[in-house]
Amino acid sequence: MSRRHFALALPSALLVSGCAAPHRGTGRPGDPIVLTLLSHYASGELKEALRGPVDEWNATHDRVKVRTKAVEFTDLLTTFMVRQAAGQGADILHPYCLWNGQLVRAGVLRPAPAGLAEEIRRGYSAAAVGAASVGGRVYGYPTEVQTYALYYNKRLLRAAGLDGPPRTWRELEETAYRTTRRDRYGNTLVQGFGLSTYDDSTTVGQTLALLNAAGGTFVSADGRSTAIDSPAGRAVFDLEHRLVARGASSPGVNVYRAFPSGQVAMVIGAGWWTGSLKTLMGGDYRDVGVAPLPLPEAGGARATLCTGFMLGVNTASAHPREAWEFLRWLNAERTGGEKGAAATRMSALQVSVGSLTGRADDMRALLGAGAGNGGAGDPNLRPFLDALAYAVPEPNMPGAQRAKSLLRKNIEALWTGRRSVEEALRVTRRQVDQEVARAW
């Protein structure tokens, strides 16, 4: 099950993860302060990865304890807002950075103290800092940071007579058409390029990564209008339309199942997928390669999409100083890692589950510690690490989640032939402009 969707199997009720969760104090003098941390790390490898540092903190700190809670990812934003309105907000929040503008506008997130904000700006990539900021103010520590690159199946490309991944959009199309295979009845056996309507993050993430690579943006710099109806946006929509029209892409197929089974030759995806692919594919994972996104023309400036999460402090917390103290310990204090690699606890946590943080120095230390075969040294993570230097953060203005959903609907209408390229661009502009320009 994918990292982004593992939480869908969880019950809707709020879950206590059990990370050495202390009981709330009795109110007697000397009782510890108990901070609550609300996230979507409630199951599987992420729950276990978070358990380690939280248990370490609770075992080594008497005055302040941390208790973790979690909900389904699909319920996380609603839970933040509803619990805040009810006066039950957690001290520490772990939001998807796309929601930061909405949470700031609603008065949920507290700006990082000046000293910590400057430390965050120095310690993380520009894309990670941008994702954790609203209006130029930093609101938390970036945690999981995802850049996008091109996954490809080496075996399928070799079978089509190709010796490597595409570097330009022309090569991308040529590779997609050459690797597409059908049976004698016309049924698709292998998609050359996997476009997928699976969810917002998949559909929109692929398109925005290509848009950034073409030098375009989804919304204007002030976040008050869409900028996708542009030459770059038109080029991306034209490219995707051709791939579908010529049969190289079948958007109704779930690429998270089709790619591991050898039914998709190439697909754009985020770095978290490497860990899932290794588990799903076993020995066949050797056929997986990752390359930077192809560019419209050779020699252009690289760009791709960056998404992520951050840990911040609730405005309603009665103990903000202690909350920031814990977050700094988790995200900024370095400790010895695998084979002596010094890194923050959060960086070690993310690498342990096949992901990245926006701390490039930590990532190089941890990836280098196991370089070669498997583990932290998976070479397929390196293109995602390199992309930290040129990735563009996902727009997080108020209304960003709704704008993303509107964009997805119009992309799907384009892929299914219900709208032309011009119509899809025009309708997206009208709908998204109306959404992001309204008063929040």
Beta strands, then each sheet from edge to edge (+ up, - down):
strand 1: 15-16
strand 2: 33-39
strand 3: 64-70
strand 4: 92-93
strand 5: 109-110
strand 6: 133-134
strand 7: 137-138
strand 8: 141-153
strand 9: 181-182
strand 10: 188-190
strand 11: 266-270
strand 12: 288-291
strand 13: 304-314
strand 14: 334-336
strand 15: 342-344
strand 16: 391-393
sheet 1: 1+ 3- 2- 4- 13+ 5-
sheet 2: 1+ 3- 2- 4- 13+ 8- 11+
sheet 3: 1+ 3- 2- 4- 13+ 16+
sheet 4: 1+ 3- 2- 4- 13+ 8- 12+
sheet 5: 6+ 7-
sheet 6: 9+ 10-
sheet 7: 14+ 15-
end
